[in-house]
């Protein structure tokens, strides 16, 4: 199975929940999870910035193979550069399109 976690919120509790969901999926003992992706956009982008509060958690997920993708439209809207993101975070042109594309590829959709 493949799962995409969609993170839009600036709410710290929702951001922590999204990261915890990704961690729990990785730690699933049934070995039924093949791939985990996190797509961030809107105020959720703060989760993956180099000066954010979740740096260690996001870096650990990246190291464990989670694909983290940030919306380029959001970066532009929030006056951020790719260099403001944690190393290893990919950018995609549009977060909603990326989520839709992943769902079309068979990813299950989760949103905290």
C-alpha positions, 0 to 999 in steps of 0.5 A: 500500500501507498499513502499520501498525508496532505498537510495544509494547516498552520495548526501546530497540533495538526502538523504534529499529527501529520508527522506522527501518522507518517511515522506510524505508517513506517512502523507498521508491523504488517509490512503492508506499507510500501511508500509514504509521501507527505505533501505540504501546502498553504500554512502547512509549509512551515513544517518543512522550513529549515527554521521550523519547529519540526526540523528533527521529526521531518529530517528523521522521516526523510532519512527513513524514506518518506518523500516530502513534497512542498507546493511551489505555489505556496512558496511563492505566495509566502515569499519563500525560496526552495533554499528555505526548505529542509534539505531533502524536501522536494518541490512540486508545482502545485500541491493539490495536483500532486495529491491528485496525481498520487491518488490516481497512482493508487495512494491512499489519502490521509489528512489530519 
